[in-house]
Amino acid sequence: MLLIGGPKQFGRKEPSMMIIGCDYHPSWQQICWLDTVTGETGEKKLEHASGEAEKFYRGLPGPALIGMESTGNCQWFVEMAAALGHDVWIGDAAKIRAADVRQQKHDRRDAALILKLLLEGRFPRIWTPSREEKDLRQLLIHRYKLVRIRAQVKTELQHLAMNQGVTKKRKLWSKAGEKALRELPLKPWASRRREDLFRIREMLNGQIGLLDQAVVEAAEKNEKARLLMTQPGVGPITSMAFVLTMGDVSRFQRGKQVASYLGLIPREYSSGGHRRYGSISKQGNRFMRMLLVEAAQGAVRCDPGMRSEYLHRCHRKAKGVAKVAAARKLAIRLYWMLRTNTGYPEVVRVESSSRVPVVVRHGG
């Protein structure tokens, strides 16, 4: 028999009349529900395109608690449910799956499992950003995608030059290099390709420039981002991405948890007293991890302490390993800057030190 918890269990002032486990798919969802007042339970498949799902949630007599796995393409549903007064909890998909030991998996069982975890108070709820934070994330992602497209365009132009015996590498993008590339004698269609690629690059440069300015303005308005930019090597893009990815840093008790959250710790296969470590886990936000590795390379050039550790590690390990280690150290430092509201260089004294008490300063 399943025990139904009181208001404290679900974090609400009043107990939910309806608790719903939702196995979400882009086109439809399978739900399993329990009415906490009458004890009635049931399950149903709801289509999205026909409006059946919205009609069901709009027709509920009171606010409901909806649990679902973290998944993509569900923003419209989360916003719709919230607008109707329902609470939507997003759970860790891996932990939800691990809670069921049986090998049989289908949508009805998944929805029933989510409902069971909600009722037993074991639902692995995760932090989710606000609507404003999600929109700022789109700004960073959009810029990143355009930068990748621009890099592909420049690679195509490099190939055109190399096919004509011109190997200038980075110097190809100097004024003299571009002039030489434009003056190369090419066949008609190769020449057309060159001109089109140059036009696409110029268009992308203009769009990326506007997005860069928007990121700078957003970072200047964000107090946490301004604090992180006091760290050498960290600019508006990295600082904003870190703030939007980490959210409330008080949910992390230690810096190691931050490194694990970002996938910057090694895999471990230890047993029987033998320790075996592999490459980094690469769990978490890949975009944030890439930005940290890039920012760390700037930090080791400007920060004497990080440069010393980086060079020392390069004597014993490959450069790639040293770069990831520097990124991990930078991530932990940024965490402590937010946790203690301390800028650089004062944060160097307190980061990851058990001898210095953590005192959260409010205000300036």
ABEGO torsion letter per residue (X at the ends): XBBBBBAAAAGBABBBABBBBBBBBAABBBBBBBBAAAGBBBBBBBBAAAGAAAAAAAABABBBBBBBBBBBGAAAAAAAAAAAGBBBBBBBAAAAAAABABABBBAAAAAAAAAAAAAAGABBBBBBBBAAAAAAAAAAAAAAAAAAAAAAAAAAAAAAAAAAGBBAEAAAABAAAAAAAAABBBBAAAAAAAAAAAAAAAAAAAAAAAAAAAAAAAAAABAAAAAAAABBGBBAAAAAAAAAAAEBAAABABAAAAAAAAGABBBBBBBGGBBBBBBBAGBEBAAAAAAAAAAAAAAAAABAAAAAAAAAAAAABBAAAAAAAAAAAAAAAAAAAAAAGBBOAAAAAABGBAABBBBBBBEX
